[in-house]
Amino acid sequence: MEELEIIRNKIDEIDEKIQELFLKRMECVRKVADIKKEKGMPISDQKRETSILEKRCGYFPDREFLPYYEEFLQMILKLSKMYQEDRMNRR
């Protein structure tokens, strides 16, 4: 196998794990949306989002990748809020 193909196979394996974790996370987000709707809570919680970013990025092991990881987390938070809004509006 060529080196590039080996590396791409590793990336494929990682992407599969990311997909599994994304689904698990979104199942939790679904429950959060249901609780927020039931209790009349807002979708956005800036304090929580700031806490997540600080916690996950504060001790990130590779500073070169940190800005990209932070962007990745922000996208996950954005998608989570979008899903919550969709779920809360359709029920």
C-alpha positions in Angstrom: 0.0 0.0 0.0 1.2 3.5 -0.7 1.8 5.7 2.2 -1.0 8.1 1.2 -3.5 5.3 1.0 -2.5 4.1 4.4 -3.0 7.5 5.9 -6.3 7.9 4.1 -7.5 4.6 5.5 -6.7 5.8 9.0 -8.6 9.0 8.3 -11.6 6.9 7.2 -11.5 4.9 10.5 -11.3 8.2 12.5 -14.3 9.6 10.5 -16.3 6.5 11.3 -15.6 7.1 15.0 -16.5 10.8 14.7 -19.8 9.8 13.1 -20.6 7.4 16.0 -19.8 10.1 18.6 -21.7 12.8 16.6 -24.8 10.6 16.7 -24.4 10.0 20.5 -24.0 13.7 21.0 -27.0 14.6 19.0 -29.1 12.1 20.9 -28.2 14.0 24.1 -29.0 17.3 22.3 -32.4 15.9 21.5 -33.0 15.3 25.2 -31.7 18.8 26.1 -34.1 20.3 23.5 -37.1 18.4 25.0 -36.2 19.5 28.5 -35.7 23.1 27.4 -39.0 23.2 25.6 -40.8 21.6 28.6 -39.3 24.2 30.9 -39.6 27.1 28.6 -35.9 27.7 28.5 -34.0 29.5 25.7 -32.0 27.5 23.2 -28.8 29.6 23.6 -26.8 29.5 26.8 -23.8 31.7 26.2 -22.3 30.9 29.6 -22.4 27.1 28.8 -20.9 27.7 25.4 -18.1 29.8 26.7 -17.4 27.2 29.4 -17.2 24.4 26.8 -14.8 26.3 24.6 -12.6 27.3 27.6 -12.6 23.8 29.0 -11.8 22.1 25.7 -9.4 24.6 24.3 -7.6 25.7 27.4 -5.3 22.7 27.6 -5.3 21.6 24.0 -2.2 19.6 23.4 -1.2 20.9 19.9 -1.3 24.7 19.6 -0.9 24.4 15.8 -4.3 22.8 15.5 -6.0 24.8 18.3 -7.7 27.4 16.0 -9.1 24.7 13.9 -10.3 22.7 16.9 -12.0 25.8 18.3 -13.7 26.3 14.9 -14.8 22.7 15.0 -16.3 23.0 18.4 -18.1 26.2 17.4 -19.6 24.4 14.4 -20.8 21.6 16.7 -22.4 24.1 19.0 -24.0 25.9 16.1 -25.4 22.6 14.7 -26.7 21.6 18.1 -28.6 24.8 18.5 -30.0 24.6 14.9 -31.3 21.1 15.7 -32.7 22.2 19.1 -34.5 25.0 17.3 -35.9 22.7 14.7 -37.0 20.1 17.2 -38.6 22.7 19.6 -40.5 24.3 16.8 -42.0 21.1 15.3 -43.4 19.6 18.5 
